[in-house]
Amino acid sequence: MKLSIARGLILLLVALTLSACASRGANSEAQTSAERYVEIGFRHLQFDNAAQARIAFREAMSFHPQSPSAHLGLALVYQREGEPELAEDYFKRSMRLSSDTQNRHLYAQFLFRQNRIEEARKELLVVVADTDFFDRAVAFEDLAIVSLFLDDKVNAKTYFDRAITLNKMLPMPYWHMANLHLNDGNPRRAMAYFDGFQRLVSSDLVTHTEESLILGVRVNEAMQRQEAYADLLEQLKERFPNSNYLRNN
């Protein structure tokens, strides 16, 4: 179970968002150069090239020492490189330099990865309070996962539902809600959420994993939907023949 920072385009979105915010300020030649190096840095991070990203962010800071996006970029570089103290320092600098909610969202995800769960929860509550935040649905998803780690299933369900309301294309809230309701002995509600996940699969927006196929098998078995149960079980056997579920059932 992990937060959604793994989504492939998140870094590019950060770069574009912060560059757009910066462009509203002084439009000097130095500012323009800094923004260009920031964008280069985030592109390097997209391809896991932390060393080149660091160089680009440092270049950006040579043109604009108070660039919040360059500081954020360095925070992400040090996070990738397993330097949590340096990463936290640059996250906090970026937040002092800019009130952009994305900075705080990424900092909350950093805290979660450091197993500082309660601190992550507090930061995410601030993030989701920003009704204009472009990634608010994902922040609610993250907050729900943090709630699960705190064994707070009631709030987790509330936050997953908020994520679905804001963005019906997010697959994981459906998966988690189906799993939670099935484990609570409510297969009918679990089925409704799994059907939502299955619609995204049918639309080629997400691909079944071993875990989602197992969940589908369990839900359809509980609901006695034999055709769907058999289909998902066959997919599980074909794609994951060594699954522990198959060995134990």
Secondary structure as GFF3:
##gff-version 3
##sequence-region A 1 249
A	DSSP	three_ten_helix	4	6	.	.	.	ID=ss1
A	DSSP	alpha_helix	10	22	.	.	.	ID=ss2
A	DSSP	alpha_helix	29	46	.	.	.	ID=ss3
A	DSSP	alpha_helix	50	63	.	.	.	ID=ss4
A	DSSP	alpha_helix	68	80	.	.	.	ID=ss5
A	DSSP	alpha_helix	84	97	.	.	.	ID=ss6
A	DSSP	alpha_helix	101	113	.	.	.	ID=ss7
A	DSSP	alpha_helix	117	128	.	.	.	ID=ss8
A	DSSP	alpha_helix	136	149	.	.	.	ID=ss9
A	DSSP	alpha_helix	153	166	.	.	.	ID=ss10
A	DSSP	alpha_helix	171	183	.	.	.	ID=ss11
A	DSSP	alpha_helix	187	202	.	.	.	ID=ss12
A	DSSP	alpha_helix	210	222	.	.	.	ID=ss13
A	DSSP	alpha_helix	226	239	.	.	.	ID=ss14
A	DSSP	alpha_helix	244	248	.	.	.	ID=ss15
###
